[in-house]
Amino acid sequence: MTARKNGAIRVLRVKKGERLKAIYARLRKAFTAEDLQKYTEIEEGIPMDRVLADLEAIQREETQERE
């Protein structure tokens, strides 16, 4: 398998008549720590306090409109 450049998708070349078991074995062997890191990184999100404040503001607006 060739090395990835800038997170590009690798092309899996499959030989004609190759069994599925052999294809999966090659994929497992080619799976690197870098590939795993992509799925285990913790991404920065929106702070819960901000989300809660936004929801409370929306609720206040909606209850004022109904009254």
ZICORZI-V709948 format. One record per residue. N is the residue number from 0. SS is DSSP state (2 for helix, 1 for strand, 0 for the rest). PHI is phi in whole degrees, -180 to 180 (* if undefined). Layout:
BEGIN
n->{N | N}
ss->{SS | SS}
phi->{PHI | PHI}
END
This chain:
BEGIN
n->{0 | 1 | 2 | 3 | 4 | 5 | 6 | 7 | 8 | 9 | 10 | 11 | 12 | 13 | 14 | 15 | 16 | 17 | 18 | 19 | 20 | 21 | 22 | 23 | 24 | 25 | 26 | 27 | 28 | 29 | 30 | 31 | 32 | 33 | 34 | 35 | 36 | 37 | 38 | 39 | 40 | 41 | 42 | 43 | 44 | 45 | 46 | 47 | 48 | 49 | 50 | 51 | 52 | 53 | 54 | 55 | 56 | 57 | 58 | 59 | 60 | 61 | 62 | 63 | 64 | 65 | 66}
ss->{0 | 0 | 0 | 0 | 0 | 0 | 0 | 0 | 0 | 0 | 0 | 0 | 0 | 0 | 0 | 0 | 0 | 0 | 0 | 2 | 2 | 2 | 2 | 2 | 2 | 2 | 2 | 2 | 2 | 2 | 0 | 0 | 2 | 2 | 2 | 2 | 2 | 2 | 2 | 2 | 0 | 0 | 0 | 0 | 0 | 0 | 0 | 2 | 2 | 2 | 2 | 2 | 2 | 2 | 2 | 2 | 2 | 2 | 2 | 2 | 2 | 2 | 2 | 2 | 2 | 2 | 0}
phi->{* | -86 | -73 | -81 | -123 | 56 | 73 | -67 | -81 | -77 | -94 | -93 | -91 | -115 | -77 | -61 | 84 | -70 | -76 | -60 | -60 | -70 | -64 | -64 | -63 | -65 | -64 | -62 | -67 | -84 | -70 | -108 | -63 | -63 | -63 | -64 | -59 | -61 | -92 | -110 | -70 | -91 | -91 | -69 | -117 | -86 | -60 | -61 | -60 | -68 | -62 | -62 | -63 | -63 | -64 | -65 | -64 | -64 | -64 | -61 | -62 | -67 | -70 | -68 | -67 | -76 | -81}
END
